[in-house]
Amino acid sequence: MKIKNIIRITCSAAVILIGLFLLQRLLIPKYVSEVVEGRLIEEYYNDEKDHDVIFIGDCEVYENFSPIVLWKEYGINSYIRGSAQQLIWQSYYLLEDTLRYEKPDVVIFNVLAMQYDKPQKEAYNRMTLEGMRWSSSKVKAINASMTENEKFLDYVFPILRYHSRWKELGSEDVSYMFRDKTVSHNGYYMRVDVRPAENVPEGKILADYRFGENAYDYLDKITSLCKENDIQLVLIKAPSLYPFWYDEWEEQMEEYARENDLLYINFLELTDETGLDFTKDTYDGGLHMNLSGAEKITKYLGEILEEEYDLPDRRGEEELAERWIQKVNAYEEERERQLKNIETGKEINE
């Protein structure tokens, strides 16, 4: 009888656990056709890990730079580990996580995140943290990022956070319970539509323009981690017109780059050199570049990377080149699909 009871209890527990697992898979957001930015971090793990260049940062990297251009023009194999409102400590732990799989020659960090010195919003936290694979880096990233009302256990068991989401469920939640849909191109989120930059707001007067101690602490950690691993760190400011980039912020980044012997590139000051046209090269009024804008500044960046860091042209590597043929084809197909949707009056992501 005891053996039968043990078997009965074990089977019941297994059924309950399987049921909870399936329910959790159903309820967690899929980020397929809406808020696709939530899929970007997870997609990295599906790519082969031999990248020359890794980008880390917020939307100013994953919407403004195209790894496909770096490959086509320079043979540079790159990936963008970007996410919406990626905070600097999240960038640090994502870099730490990346080094578990590979060691790139160059890491590029977008400095807009320096404006935040403490956790911001749970929704953005989850779009970055839930896609990370479990490791000590993820644990530390969660602890550093949680807002006052968040609980660590909700990240371990997402069903605790999404248990009431059943009211929002749709067909995609069922279709993508156990399969993925790639939404980026090596981390780049493509948009081909155009909305010119008009009436861009000026920056508000701030009480204190100095970046916070916590932000500087994590920038130091990123710098140290790169030096320890013989990785060249490049700081950039993407050419997004908004959020406003203050002169006082610029001075601090220039000073930090000088003190730490780092290359710092502010693309806001390079519109003539890159050929950017804010009447044609942005899809949302100057916040982010569209495809034409992203390709322009990526070509400029690629030339710098090639000259400054002597990155090899890897287009002659047969196996890698074969992988990139598929990536380039997917990129071109996505471009044509979006252009066709615009012509026929459909939503860009239909």
Summary of the structure (lengths in Angstrom):
residues: 350
radius of gyration: 21.7
end to end distance: 59.1
largest distance: 82.9
contacts: 1084
relative contact order: 0.16
helix: 52%
strand: 8%
